């Protein structure tokens, strides 16, 4: 089976005033559904209050990140699914819960992971 990354940037969410709890409840329901279905691998949101750093092979730590990932934020879900169509199905469920479109990407197969 293939692992799929389903994600969205935090600014894409359309949460009505006072609707944050309803969105959280809907998202948690989809997470539980994925766990119950045995397809859940990992998921969560990036803590945007913690700034990114770069760590070199010698352990040197510097502030910042790669320019192309400077805007990395939002929510991420990894599911292990039998087909691409199944990934699109789950992405639609997550999109409905999170009130925004989801990006779907497939991880390359790695027998060690």
matplotlib code that plots the C-alpha trace (Angstrom):
import matplotlib.pyplot as plt

x = [0.0, 1.1, 1.4, -0.3, 0.3, -3.0, -2.4, -3.5, -2.1, -3.6, -4.7, -7.0, -9.4, -12.7, -14.0, -17.1, -17.2, -17.6, -17.2, -13.7, -15.1, -17.3, -14.4, -12.2, -14.9, -15.4, -11.7, -11.4, -14.3, -12.5, -9.2, -11.1, -12.8, -9.3, -8.0, -11.0, -10.4, -6.8, -5.4, -4.1, -0.3, 0.1, -1.4, -1.3, -0.8, 2.4, 2.9, 3.4, 4.6, 7.8, 10.1, 11.9, 15.6, 18.2, 20.5, 23.7, 25.4, 27.9, 25.1, 25.2, 21.8, 20.8, 17.6, 15.4, 14.7, 14.9, 13.4, 10.9, 9.5, 9.5, 5.6, 5.3, 2.3, -1.1, -2.4, -0.9, -2.3, -0.5, -2.7, -1.7, -4.1, -4.6, -5.3, -5.0, -8.8, -9.0, -6.6, -8.9, -11.9, -10.2, -9.0, -12.6, -13.6, -10.8, -11.7, -15.3, -14.2, -11.5, -13.5, -10.8, -9.4, -6.7, -3.5, -2.8, 0.7, 2.0, 5.2, 7.6, 7.7, 10.4, 10.4, 12.2, 9.4]
y = [0.0, 3.6, 6.3, 9.6, 13.1, 15.1, 18.7, 22.3, 25.7, 27.2, 30.3, 28.2, 27.3, 29.1, 29.0, 31.0, 33.2, 30.9, 27.8, 26.7, 24.0, 22.5, 22.4, 20.7, 18.2, 17.4, 17.0, 14.7, 12.6, 12.0, 11.2, 8.6, 7.2, 6.8, 5.1, 2.8, 1.9, 1.1, 3.6, 6.3, 6.8, 10.3, 13.7, 17.1, 20.8, 22.7, 24.7, 28.1, 29.7, 27.6, 29.1, 26.7, 26.1, 24.4, 21.8, 20.9, 17.5, 18.8, 19.8, 23.5, 25.1, 28.3, 30.3, 30.0, 27.4, 26.6, 29.5, 27.3, 26.0, 29.3, 29.3, 25.7, 25.8, 24.2, 20.7, 17.4, 13.8, 10.7, 7.7, 4.3, 3.4, 0.8, 3.2, 6.8, 7.0, 6.0, 8.9, 11.3, 9.9, 10.6, 14.0, 14.9, 13.9, 16.0, 18.9, 18.9, 18.7, 21.4, 23.7, 23.9, 22.0, 19.5, 18.8, 15.1, 13.7, 10.1, 9.1, 7.0, 3.4, 2.5, -1.1, 0.0, 2.4]
z = [0.0, -0.6, 2.0, 1.0, 2.3, 2.5, 3.5, 3.5, 4.5, 7.6, 5.8, 3.5, 6.3, 6.2, 9.8, 10.5, 13.6, 16.6, 14.5, 15.6, 17.9, 15.2, 12.8, 15.4, 16.2, 12.5, 12.0, 15.0, 13.8, 10.4, 12.3, 14.4, 11.2, 9.6, 12.7, 12.9, 9.2, 9.9, 7.4, 9.8, 10.0, 11.3, 11.4, 13.0, 12.5, 12.4, 15.6, 14.0, 17.2, 17.0, 14.4, 12.0, 12.2, 10.0, 11.4, 9.6, 9.6, 12.2, 14.5, 13.8, 14.2, 12.4, 12.3, 9.2, 6.6, 2.9, 0.9, -0.8, 2.5, 4.4, 4.3, 5.5, 7.8, 8.2, 8.7, 7.5, 7.4, 6.3, 5.4, 4.1, 1.4, -1.4, -4.2, -5.3, -5.6, -1.9, -1.1, -3.0, -1.1, 2.3, 1.1, 0.4, 3.9, 5.4, 3.1, 4.4, 8.0, 7.7, 5.4, 2.7, -0.3, 0.4, -1.5, -2.2, -2.8, -2.8, -1.0, -3.1, -2.1, 0.5, 1.7, 4.9, 6.0]

ax = plt.figure().add_subplot(projection="3d")
ax.plot(x, y, z, "-o")
ax.set_aspect("equal")
plt.show()
